[in-house]
């Protein structure tokens, strides 16, 4: 594989169920894979997660891809993500209050705990759930924008050529749309 000093760009198998998608921070994703993905999947994920070398996409296509993502979905996703992060912070604080209050209150009376601390947690959780739903919806919009850009015949040819040259042994299963195909689904 050739040296690639990019930090962002179109990526091969950023996620195991999306063949090509935009990656905003290559090293952040590598760190995430190492910290959070199953040990038996890490080697394959790291081997096939690569940024598409710039030589495969003419500059105008790179710029068009970035513009489509920015205009169609990324801004919406950023707002939803910010709201989700805020809701998560509130939820974490409410959880800490709930845990602390729950311990003290449980010792005194379970009824007080139900009315006070758990109600606060429930409200915070409801806000978090709403923000998470908005985040997922924005991510879905982003994925659709990504799919539209990638479905152009010219881009499809480029990606097929790059895939054949860079990843000849790639386990990507087109029918199941995953790099970890299930034998049960066959």
N, C-alpha and C positions, 0 to 999 in steps of 0.2 A: 504494500500500500504506500502511495506517495505521501510525502510530508504535507501536512495541512495545518497552517497556522491560523485558520479562521476560528473565531469564537462563537459565531452564529451563522445561520444559513439553513438551507434546505437539508434535512437530515434523513438518513436511512435508518429506520427502526428506532426512532426516539422512544416510541412506545411499541410494545409487541403486537398491537392490533391496528397500527397505522403504518403502512409501508413507507411513505414519504410525508414529512411534515416539517414545518418551520421550527427551528431550535433557536431560542434566544440566548442561551448560555450553556455551551458544551460542557464545561467543567462542572457546573452546578448539577447537570444531569448525571454525569459520571459519578460524582460524589453521592447523589441520591441512590443510584443503582447499587453502589457498594454498601450503603448504609441500610437500605430498606427492601431490596429485592431478595427473593429466596437464593440461598447460596448455590443451589444446583442450576440456577438460571443465569447467574452473574457473568460467567465467562462468555456465554453465547450473546447475552445482551451487549456486553462491552465490545465483543469482536465485531458485531454487525451494526452497532450504533456508530455511525460515522457521518460527518458533514460531507455533502457533495462538493467535491473540488470545484472551484470557480471555473476551471477550464471547460466544464460540461455545459454551463449555462451562459449564453451571451449576456453581457451587462444589461441590456434592455429587458431581458426576461427576468433577471435577478431583481431589477428595480420594479418591474411590474408585479412580481410575486410579493415583494415587500409592500407595495402600495395597496394591493388587494387585501392583504391581511390587515394592514393598518386601518384602511378606510372601512372595510366591511365588518370587521369583528374585533380586532385587538383592543380598540378603544372601549368598546362595550365590555369586553372581558375584563379590562383593567378596572373599570368602575365596579363591576360585580365582585371582582376579587378584593378590591379595597373594602367594600361593604362587608364581604364575608370575613375578611381579616379583622375588621372592627368588631363584628358580631362575635367572632371567635374569642377575641380578647375579653369582651363583656361576659361571654359565657364562661370563660376560664375564671374570671374574677367571681362570678356568681357561684361557680362550682366550689371555689375556695371558701367563700362565705358559707355556702351550703354545708360543706364538709365540716368546717369549724363549728357552725351553729348546730349541725346535726349531732355532733358528738356531745356537745354540752346539753342540748335540748333532749336528746334521747335519754340521758341520765335523769332528766327531770320529768318530761312527759312527752310521749310520742305525738299526742294531738297538737301540741305547740309546734313541734317540728314540721308536721304536715302543713300547718297554716302559714308558718313564717318562711323558713329557709327553702323548703321544697317548692313553694309557689314562686319564689324569686328565681330559682333555678329553671323552673318550667317556662317562665316568661323569657328568660335569656335563651333557653334552648329553642323556643319557638322563633325568636328573632334570628338565631343562628341557622335554623332550618330554612327559613325564608331566604336569607342571604345565600346559603349554599345552593338552593334551587336556582336562584338568579345566576349564580356563578356557573352552574352546569348548563343552563340555557345559553349563556353567552359563549361558553366553550363549544356548544353544539353549533352555534352560528359560525364561530371561527372555523370549526372543522368543515362546515359546508363551503365556506369561502375557499378554504384550502383545496377541497375536492374540485370546485369549479375551475380554479386555476390549473390544477394538475390534469384536468380532463381534456385540455386542448390537445389536438393531435400532435403538434410540434413538441410540446412538453412531454407527452407520453413517449414519443420516440427517444427523446433525450434521456429520460429516466430509464427506459428499457435498455438502452445502450450502456448507460452508466452502471446499471445493476448487473448486466452480463459481464462487464469488464472488471468491476470492483469487487463483486460478491458472487463469484461463480458457484460457490458451495452453500449459498444462503438457504436456510430452511424455510423461507417465506412460502406460505401456502395461500395461493391466490383465491381458491375456492372458499377457504375458511377465514381468510383475511387475518392471518396471525403467523407469527414465527414459531409458535408452539402449537402445531396442529394436534387436535384430539383424534386418536384412532377410533374413538366411539362414534364420532360424527361421520366417518367415512362409510 
